[in-house]
Amino acid sequence: MYRIKTFNKISPVGLNRLEPEHYTVSDAETQEDGILVRSAKLLDYDFPANLLAIARAGAGVNNIPLDRCSEQGIVVFNTPGANANAVKELVLCAMLMGSRDVPGAIDWVRKQVDAGVDVTTVVEKGKAAFVGPELYKKTLGVIGLGAIGSLVANIALSMGMDVYGYDPFLSVDAALRLDRHIRVVKDINELYKRSDYITVHIHYTAKTEHMIDAKAIAAMKRGVRFINLARGEIVDDDAMLAALDTGWVAAYITDFPNNRLVGAPHVIAMPHLGASTPESEQNCAVMAVDELKDYLENGNIRNSVNMPAVSQERSGVCRLCILHRNVPAMLANITALLSRDGVNVENMSNKSRGDYAYTIVDLGSQIDGAVIQDVKNLENVIRVRFIA
């Protein structure tokens, strides 16, 4: 029986995939084997020794201490692409709001009514303050061409926009999703100087913090409209507010409000609505649960943010799953130890990621606890699991 602790409201569409005969699931679990979380901060959470994995129902994992998890042999999953359509639709909404200041126009109408004005007599004159450009034949720059960015780029193209994309880590799968008419550039400054609208879809890391700073903004076209539905920290607020004051940036639409931004003109701030659709929450929950289940039951790793991706069809009669440091001779040491005890290796998969590696070994016969302990005692081994 596996114990799963939830730290947020997780869609029952996902939770119902955890069979009650194999899993107990609640926010009150202790000594949990797995965690399901959305936005709750786990940075200071004291992980139990038996915790095997954390599944984040969403893309961003800055609420999870990845380095500490890696050192303790805890695999962290996220759900890339599960909320991509929801965010894509909000990007379109953001571009339209930023073009014509739709929120400001609606607020103006309400204020006329609140002031006792017959609004029908003033709309023709008042609307002039909210005139803005169409999206058609404008240029959109998309920074980050992953699951969300590729959808945004493709739909913008279908709306008659010219689209430039930038992603130094563009994967083959992501490239295949892109329409061939999207212009992928190697120099982000080329995207900056051409784009009437820019939307950013990258992870927040130490390297991307304040990536959009004064220098980056200065390289953009005057009057650019900037959309940030990724993470607030990617944009330097001081630089953005200064650019808004001078008109260099015409509008800043962000999903990460703070008091300074909300009070500034030409800022449209939303309360982190990017993935706030029932469909997105269900997709994320299902994907997170499936990843967690496959790891707990089979040892397979898919969509981990701190460990290599390793999946292997079950063969043999039992399986060893070994998280270890990425150092020379580990595979030789593991197989030599198993051979010493007369254990036949039916199949093996191994991959590394940075300082860590993961090995799945399917065995042709049952092994006793002494063999498992010998593997655990190998130098540089972090965690060993035996799955019958």
C-alpha positions as CSV (number, residue, x, y, z in Angstrom):
1,M,0.0,0.0,0.0
2,Y,1.4,3.4,-1.0
3,R,0.7,6.5,1.0
4,I,0.1,9.7,-1.2
5,K,0.0,13.1,0.5
6,T,-1.8,16.0,-1.3
7,F,-0.8,19.6,-0.7
8,N,-3.4,21.3,-2.8
9,K,-6.8,20.5,-4.2
10,I,-6.0,18.0,-6.9
11,S,-8.7,17.2,-9.5
12,P,-10.6,14.0,-8.7
13,V,-10.3,13.1,-12.3
14,G,-6.6,12.4,-11.5
15,L,-7.0,11.1,-8.0
16,N,-9.6,8.5,-9.1
17,R,-6.8,6.8,-11.0
18,L,-5.2,5.8,-7.7
19,E,-6.9,2.5,-6.8
20,P,-8.0,2.4,-3.2
21,E,-6.7,-1.2,-2.8
22,H,-3.2,0.1,-3.6
23,Y,-3.2,3.7,-2.4
24,T,-4.3,5.8,0.5
25,V,-4.6,9.5,-0.5
26,S,-5.2,12.5,1.7
27,D,-3.7,15.8,2.9
28,A,-3.2,14.2,6.3
29,E,-0.9,11.3,5.3
30,T,2.3,10.9,7.2
31,Q,5.4,9.0,6.2
32,E,4.2,9.4,2.6
33,D,5.7,7.5,-0.3
34,G,4.6,10.1,-2.8
35,I,3.4,13.7,-2.9
36,L,1.0,15.4,-5.3
37,V,1.3,19.2,-5.3
38,R,0.3,22.2,-7.3
39,S,1.6,25.6,-6.0
40,A,2.1,24.8,-2.2
41,K,5.6,25.7,-1.1
42,L,7.7,22.6,-0.1
43,L,11.0,24.5,0.2
44,D,11.1,24.0,4.0
45,Y,9.1,20.8,4.2
46,D,10.8,18.0,6.1
47,F,10.6,15.1,3.8
48,P,10.2,11.6,5.4
49,A,13.0,9.2,4.7
50,N,10.7,6.9,2.7
51,L,9.5,9.6,0.3
52,L,10.2,8.4,-3.2
53,A,8.7,11.0,-5.5
54,I,6.9,14.4,-5.9
55,A,4.6,15.0,-8.8
56,R,3.8,18.6,-9.5
57,A,0.5,19.1,-11.3
58,G,1.8,21.9,-13.5
59,A,5.0,23.0,-15.2
60,G,6.9,25.3,-12.8
61,V,8.8,23.7,-9.9
62,N,10.2,26.7,-8.1
63,N,8.1,25.7,-5.1
64,I,10.1,22.4,-4.7
65,P,13.7,22.2,-3.4
66,L,15.2,20.3,-6.4
67,D,18.8,20.1,-5.1
68,R,17.7,18.6,-1.7
69,C,15.4,16.2,-3.5
70,S,18.2,15.0,-5.7
71,E,20.5,14.4,-2.8
72,Q,17.9,12.4,-1.0
73,G,16.9,10.3,-4.0
74,I,13.5,11.9,-4.5
75,V,12.4,12.1,-8.1
76,V,10.5,15.2,-9.0
77,F,8.0,15.2,-11.9
78,N,6.1,18.0,-13.6
79,T,3.5,17.9,-16.3
80,P,4.8,19.8,-19.4
81,G,2.1,20.5,-22.0
82,A,-0.9,19.5,-19.8
83,N,-1.9,23.2,-19.4
84,A,-0.5,24.4,-22.7
85,N,-3.8,25.0,-24.5
86,A,-5.2,27.0,-21.5
87,V,-2.1,29.3,-21.5
88,K,-2.2,29.6,-25.3
89,E,-5.7,31.0,-25.1
90,L,-4.8,33.4,-22.4
91,V,-1.9,34.7,-24.5
92,L,-4.3,35.6,-27.3
93,C,-6.6,37.3,-24.7
94,A,-3.5,39.2,-23.4
95,M,-2.5,40.4,-26.9
96,L,-6.0,41.7,-27.5
97,M,-6.3,43.4,-24.1
98,G,-2.9,45.0,-24.5
99,S,-3.8,46.3,-28.0
100,R,-7.1,48.0,-27.2
101,D,-6.9,48.3,-23.4
102,V,-10.1,46.3,-23.1
103,P,-10.0,46.2,-19.2
104,G,-9.5,50.0,-19.1
105,A,-12.4,50.5,-21.6
106,I,-14.7,48.3,-19.5
107,D,-13.7,50.1,-16.3
108,W,-14.4,53.5,-18.0
109,V,-17.9,52.4,-19.0
110,R,-18.7,51.4,-15.4
111,K,-17.3,54.7,-14.0
112,Q,-19.7,56.6,-16.3
113,V,-22.7,54.7,-14.9
114,D,-21.5,55.1,-11.3
115,A,-21.2,58.8,-11.9
116,G,-24.8,59.0,-13.1
117,V,-24.0,59.7,-16.7
118,D,-26.2,58.3,-19.4
119,V,-23.4,56.1,-20.9
120,T,-25.0,56.0,-24.3
121,T,-24.4,59.7,-24.8
122,V,-20.6,59.5,-24.2
123,V,-19.4,56.3,-25.7
124,E,-18.6,57.7,-29.1
125,K,-16.4,60.4,-27.6
126,G,-14.9,58.2,-24.9
127,K,-13.9,55.3,-27.0
128,A,-11.1,57.3,-28.6
129,A,-9.0,56.8,-25.5
130,F,-9.0,53.0,-26.1
131,V,-8.2,52.8,-29.8
132,G,-5.4,50.3,-30.5
133,P,-3.9,48.2,-33.3
134,E,-5.1,45.0,-34.8
135,L,-3.0,41.8,-34.5
136,Y,-3.3,41.0,-38.2
137,K,0.0,41.5,-40.1
138,K,1.8,42.5,-36.9
139,T,4.9,40.6,-35.7
140,L,4.9,38.4,-32.7
141,G,8.1,37.2,-31.0
142,V,7.9,34.0,-29.0
143,I,10.7,33.4,-26.5
144,G,10.6,29.7,-25.6
145,L,9.2,27.2,-28.2
146,G,8.2,24.3,-25.9
147,A,4.8,22.9,-25.4
148,I,3.1,26.4,-24.8
149,G,5.3,28.5,-27.0
150,S,4.9,26.3,-30.1
151,L,1.1,26.4,-29.7
152,V,1.2,30.2,-29.4
153,A,3.4,30.6,-32.4
154,N,1.3,28.4,-34.6
155,I,-2.1,30.0,-33.7
156,A,-0.6,33.5,-34.1
157,L,0.5,32.5,-37.6
158,S,-3.0,31.3,-38.4
159,M,-4.3,34.7,-37.4
160,G,-2.2,36.4,-40.0
161,M,0.7,37.5,-37.9
162,D,4.4,37.2,-38.7
163,V,6.0,35.0,-36.1
164,Y,9.6,34.9,-34.9
165,G,10.7,32.3,-32.3
166,Y,13.8,32.0,-30.1
167,D,14.8,28.9,-28.2
168,P,18.4,27.9,-27.7
169,F,17.3,24.6,-26.4
170,L,14.8,23.7,-29.1
171,S,14.2,20.0,-29.1
172,V,13.5,17.9,-32.2
173,D,9.9,17.2,-31.0
174,A,9.3,20.9,-30.4
175,A,10.7,21.8,-33.8
176,L,8.5,19.3,-35.5
177,R,5.4,20.9,-33.9
178,L,6.2,24.3,-35.4
179,D,4.7,25.5,-38.7
180,R,7.5,25.8,-41.3
181,H,6.6,29.5,-41.8
182,I,7.7,30.4,-38.3
183,R,11.1,32.1,-38.4
184,V,13.3,30.6,-35.7
185,V,16.2,32.9,-35.0
186,K,19.5,32.2,-33.2
187,D,20.0,35.7,-31.9
188,I,17.3,36.9,-29.5
189,N,18.1,40.5,-30.5
190,E,16.8,39.9,-34.0
191,L,13.5,38.9,-32.4
192,Y,13.5,42.0,-30.2
193,K,14.0,44.5,-33.0
194,R,11.3,43.0,-35.2
195,S,8.5,42.2,-32.8
196,D,5.4,44.4,-32.2
197,Y,4.3,41.9,-29.5
198,I,6.6,39.6,-27.4
199,T,5.5,36.7,-25.3
200,V,7.8,34.7,-23.0
201,H,7.4,31.0,-22.3
202,I,10.5,29.8,-20.4
203,H,11.2,28.3,-17.0
204,Y,12.3,30.6,-14.1
205,T,15.8,29.7,-13.1
206,A,18.8,31.5,-11.7
207,K,19.9,32.1,-15.3
208,T,16.6,33.5,-16.5
209,E,15.9,35.7,-13.5
210,H,15.5,39.3,-14.8
211,M,16.3,38.1,-18.3
212,I,14.1,40.9,-19.5
213,D,16.1,43.8,-18.1
214,A,16.8,47.3,-19.2
215,K,19.3,46.1,-21.9
216,A,16.8,43.6,-23.3
217,I,14.0,46.2,-23.4
218,A,16.3,48.8,-25.1
219,A,16.8,46.3,-27.9
220,M,13.1,46.0,-28.5
221,K,11.0,48.2,-30.8
222,R,9.5,51.3,-29.4
223,G,5.8,50.7,-28.5
224,V,6.3,47.0,-28.0
225,R,3.6,45.1,-26.0
226,F,5.1,42.6,-23.7
227,I,3.3,39.5,-22.3
228,N,4.6,37.5,-19.4
229,L,2.5,34.4,-18.4
230,A,5.6,32.4,-17.5
231,R,7.0,33.7,-14.2
232,G,7.1,37.2,-12.7
233,E,10.8,37.0,-11.8
234,I,11.8,36.7,-15.4
235,V,11.1,40.4,-15.9
236,D,12.9,43.2,-14.0
237,D,10.0,45.2,-12.7
238,D,12.2,48.4,-12.3
239,A,13.3,48.2,-15.9
240,M,9.8,47.5,-17.2
241,L,8.1,50.3,-15.2
242,A,10.7,52.8,-16.4
243,A,10.1,51.7,-20.0
244,L,6.3,52.0,-19.5
245,D,6.8,55.6,-18.2
246,T,8.7,56.6,-21.4
247,G,6.4,54.8,-23.7
248,W,9.1,52.5,-25.0
249,V,6.9,49.6,-23.9
250,A,3.2,50.4,-24.7
251,A,1.7,47.7,-22.4
252,Y,2.8,45.0,-20.0
253,I,0.4,42.2,-19.5
254,T,1.4,39.8,-16.7
255,D,-0.1,36.9,-14.8
256,F,2.0,37.7,-11.7
257,P,0.7,40.8,-10.0
258,N,2.4,42.8,-7.2
259,N,1.4,46.1,-5.6
260,R,3.9,48.1,-7.7
261,L,2.7,46.7,-11.0
262,V,-1.0,47.0,-10.2
263,G,-0.7,50.7,-9.5
264,A,1.2,51.5,-12.6
265,P,-0.4,52.8,-15.9
266,H,-0.3,50.5,-19.0
267,V,0.0,47.4,-16.8
268,I,-2.7,44.7,-17.1
269,A,-2.1,42.3,-14.2
270,M,-4.1,39.1,-13.8
271,P,-4.1,36.7,-10.7
272,H,-2.2,33.8,-12.2
273,L,-5.0,32.6,-14.5
274,G,-2.7,30.8,-17.0
275,A,-3.8,27.3,-16.2
276,S,-7.1,28.1,-14.4
277,T,-9.4,26.1,-16.5
278,P,-11.2,22.9,-15.5
279,E,-9.7,21.1,-18.5
280,S,-6.2,22.2,-17.6
281,E,-6.5,21.2,-13.9
282,Q,-7.8,17.8,-15.0
283,N,-5.1,17.3,-17.6
284,C,-2.4,18.2,-15.1
285,A,-3.8,16.0,-12.4
286,V,-4.1,13.0,-14.7
287,M,-0.6,13.4,-16.0
288,A,0.9,13.9,-12.6
289,V,-0.8,10.8,-11.1
290,D,0.2,8.6,-14.1
291,E,3.8,9.7,-13.8
292,L,3.8,9.0,-10.0
293,K,2.1,5.6,-10.4
294,D,4.4,4.5,-13.1
295,Y,7.4,5.3,-11.0
296,L,6.1,3.8,-7.7
297,E,4.8,0.6,-9.4
298,N,7.4,0.1,-12.2
299,G,10.3,2.4,-11.5
300,N,9.9,4.2,-14.8
301,I,10.8,7.9,-14.9
302,R,9.0,10.2,-17.4
303,N,9.1,14.0,-17.3
304,S,11.3,14.3,-14.3
305,V,13.0,17.7,-13.7
306,N,15.8,16.4,-11.6
307,M,16.6,12.9,-12.8
308,P,17.1,11.3,-16.2
309,A,14.2,9.8,-18.2
310,V,14.4,6.0,-18.1
311,S,11.5,3.7,-19.1
312,Q,11.7,0.0,-19.7
313,E,9.1,-2.7,-20.3
314,R,9.0,-5.2,-17.5
315,S,10.8,-8.5,-18.1
316,G,12.3,-11.2,-15.9
317,V,10.8,-11.9,-12.5
318,C,11.8,-8.8,-10.5
319,R,13.4,-5.3,-10.9
320,L,16.1,-3.3,-9.2
321,C,15.9,0.5,-9.6
322,I,19.1,2.3,-8.6
323,L,19.6,6.1,-8.3
324,H,23.3,6.9,-8.1
325,R,25.8,9.5,-8.9
326,N,27.0,9.9,-12.4
327,V,30.6,8.5,-12.0
328,P,32.7,6.0,-13.9
329,A,32.3,2.2,-13.5
330,M,28.9,2.3,-11.7
331,L,27.3,-0.1,-14.2
332,A,30.3,-2.4,-14.0
333,N,30.2,-2.5,-10.2
334,I,26.5,-3.2,-10.2
335,T,26.6,-6.0,-12.7
336,A,29.7,-7.5,-11.1
337,L,28.0,-7.6,-7.8
338,L,24.9,-9.3,-9.3
339,S,27.1,-11.8,-11.2
340,R,29.0,-12.7,-8.0
341,D,25.7,-13.8,-6.5
342,G,24.6,-15.8,-9.6
343,V,21.9,-13.4,-10.6
344,N,21.2,-13.2,-14.3
345,V,20.5,-9.7,-15.8
346,E,17.6,-10.0,-18.3
347,N,17.5,-6.4,-19.3
348,M,19.1,-3.1,-18.3
349,S,18.6,0.6,-19.0
350,N,20.8,3.5,-17.8
351,K,20.8,7.2,-18.4
352,S,22.5,10.2,-16.8
353,R,21.6,13.8,-16.2
354,G,24.2,16.1,-14.8
355,D,25.6,14.7,-11.6
356,Y,23.0,11.9,-11.3
357,A,22.2,8.7,-13.1
358,Y,19.5,6.1,-13.0
359,T,19.7,2.4,-13.7
360,I,16.8,-0.1,-14.1
361,V,17.8,-3.8,-14.0
362,D,15.4,-6.6,-14.7
363,L,16.5,-9.9,-13.2
364,G,15.9,-13.5,-14.2
365,S,15.5,-14.8,-10.6
366,Q,14.4,-13.5,-7.2
367,I,17.1,-12.0,-5.0
368,D,17.3,-11.9,-1.2
369,G,17.7,-8.9,1.0
370,A,21.4,-9.4,1.4
371,V,22.0,-8.8,-2.4
372,I,19.8,-5.6,-2.3
373,Q,21.8,-4.4,0.7
374,D,25.1,-5.1,-1.1
375,V,23.9,-2.8,-4.0
376,K,22.9,-0.2,-1.5
377,N,26.3,-0.3,0.1
378,L,28.1,0.4,-3.2
379,E,29.9,3.8,-3.2
380,N,27.9,6.6,-4.9
381,V,24.6,4.8,-4.7
382,I,21.8,7.1,-3.4
383,R,18.7,4.9,-3.3
384,V,17.8,1.4,-4.3
385,R,14.3,0.0,-4.8
386,F,13.3,-3.6,-5.3
387,I,10.0,-4.2,-7.3
388,A,8.7,-7.7,-7.4
